Amino acid sequence: MNNNQGQTEPGLWPAKATIDMSFRTPRLARIAAFALRPELADSPSDRTTANLVFKGGTKIHLVVSAKDTSALRAALNSYLRWVSAIVKAVSTLETSLDLDSLPDSVRTKRN
């Protein structure tokens, strides 16, 4: 229930965070953006929403909005852990996987 001070529920204040991430290569940024899409489509909580924009080059812009700061913290932890796992997985596989064999949607620049 909203009141005139912007609270969503008594004692809970909406919160929002914006994170701009830079990756070491454009390819890694595209892979990370592609891999995060399923997580964005199915938010970890009904108290949060997230939007990701691949800015081109090595940049990804992530905005997470939540009904309260606890939900925001939990969502940010989830998204940042997923990004960390993606980067580690790609780094591990770079030498043994032909990344050019990935689907066009990963290799093609998206805005």
Contacts in CASP RR format, 6 or more apart in sequence:
PFRMAT RR
TARGET T0000
AUTHOR 0000-0000-0000
METHOD contacts of the structure
MODEL  1
MNNNQGQTEPGLWPAKATIDMSFRTPRLARIAAFALRPELADSPSDRTTA
NLVFKGGTKIHLVVSAKDTSALRAALNSYLRWVSAIVKAVSTLETSLDLD
SLPDSVRTKRN
1 8 0 8 1.000
1 9 0 8 1.000
2 8 0 8 1.000
6 13 0 8 1.000
6 14 0 8 1.000
7 13 0 8 1.000
7 14 0 8 1.000
8 14 0 8 1.000
8 67 0 8 1.000
8 68 0 8 1.000
9 67 0 8 1.000
9 68 0 8 1.000
12 67 0 8 1.000
12 68 0 8 1.000
13 68 0 8 1.000
13 69 0 8 1.000
14 65 0 8 1.000
14 66 0 8 1.000
14 67 0 8 1.000
14 68 0 8 1.000
15 65 0 8 1.000
15 66 0 8 1.000
15 68 0 8 1.000
15 69 0 8 1.000
15 71 0 8 1.000
15 72 0 8 1.000
16 63 0 8 1.000
16 64 0 8 1.000
16 65 0 8 1.000
16 66 0 8 1.000
16 72 0 8 1.000
17 63 0 8 1.000
17 64 0 8 1.000
17 72 0 8 1.000
17 76 0 8 1.000
18 61 0 8 1.000
18 62 0 8 1.000
18 63 0 8 1.000
19 61 0 8 1.000
19 62 0 8 1.000
19 63 0 8 1.000
19 64 0 8 1.000
19 76 0 8 1.000
19 79 0 8 1.000
19 80 0 8 1.000
20 55 0 8 1.000
20 59 0 8 1.000
20 60 0 8 1.000
20 61 0 8 1.000
20 62 0 8 1.000
21 29 0 8 1.000
21 32 0 8 1.000
21 59 0 8 1.000
21 60 0 8 1.000
21 61 0 8 1.000
21 62 0 8 1.000
21 83 0 8 1.000
22 29 0 8 1.000
22 58 0 8 1.000
22 59 0 8 1.000
23 29 0 8 1.000
23 32 0 8 1.000
23 58 0 8 1.000
23 59 0 8 1.000
23 60 0 8 1.000
23 87 0 8 1.000
24 58 0 8 1.000
25 58 0 8 1.000
26 56 0 8 1.000
26 57 0 8 1.000
26 58 0 8 1.000
26 109 0 8 1.000
27 99 0 8 1.000
27 107 0 8 1.000
28 58 0 8 1.000
28 87 0 8 1.000
28 90 0 8 1.000
29 54 0 8 1.000
29 56 0 8 1.000
29 57 0 8 1.000
29 58 0 8 1.000
29 59 0 8 1.000
29 60 0 8 1.000
30 54 0 8 1.000
30 106 0 8 1.000
30 107 0 8 1.000
30 108 0 8 1.000
30 109 0 8 1.000
30 110 0 8 1.000
31 86 0 8 1.000
31 90 0 8 1.000
31 99 0 8 1.000
31 102 0 8 1.000
31 106 0 8 1.000
32 60 0 8 1.000
32 83 0 8 1.000
32 86 0 8 1.000
32 87 0 8 1.000
33 52 0 8 1.000
33 54 0 8 1.000
33 60 0 8 1.000
33 110 0 8 1.000
34 105 0 8 1.000
34 106 0 8 1.000
35 82 0 8 1.000
35 86 0 8 1.000
36 52 0 8 1.000
36 79 0 8 1.000
36 82 0 8 1.000
36 83 0 8 1.000
36 86 0 8 1.000
37 52 0 8 1.000
39 50 0 8 1.000
39 78 0 8 1.000
39 79 0 8 1.000
39 82 0 8 1.000
40 50 0 8 1.000
40 51 0 8 1.000
40 52 0 8 1.000
43 49 0 8 1.000
43 50 0 8 1.000
43 75 0 8 1.000
44 74 0 8 1.000
44 75 0 8 1.000
44 78 0 8 1.000
45 66 0 8 1.000
45 71 0 8 1.000
45 74 0 8 1.000
45 75 0 8 1.000
47 66 0 8 1.000
47 67 0 8 1.000
47 68 0 8 1.000
47 71 0 8 1.000
48 64 0 8 1.000
48 65 0 8 1.000
48 66 0 8 1.000
48 67 0 8 1.000
48 71 0 8 1.000
48 72 0 8 1.000
48 74 0 8 1.000
48 75 0 8 1.000
49 64 0 8 1.000
49 65 0 8 1.000
49 66 0 8 1.000
50 62 0 8 1.000
50 63 0 8 1.000
50 64 0 8 1.000
50 65 0 8 1.000
50 75 0 8 1.000
50 79 0 8 1.000
51 62 0 8 1.000
51 63 0 8 1.000
52 60 0 8 1.000
52 61 0 8 1.000
52 62 0 8 1.000
52 63 0 8 1.000
53 60 0 8 1.000
53 61 0 8 1.000
53 111 0 8 1.000
54 60 0 8 1.000
54 109 0 8 1.000
54 110 0 8 1.000
54 111 0 8 1.000
55 61 0 8 1.000
55 111 0 8 1.000
56 109 0 8 1.000
56 110 0 8 1.000
56 111 0 8 1.000
57 109 0 8 1.000
62 79 0 8 1.000
64 72 0 8 1.000
64 75 0 8 1.000
64 76 0 8 1.000
64 79 0 8 1.000
65 72 0 8 1.000
66 72 0 8 1.000
66 75 0 8 1.000
99 107 0 8 1.000
100 107 0 8 1.000
END
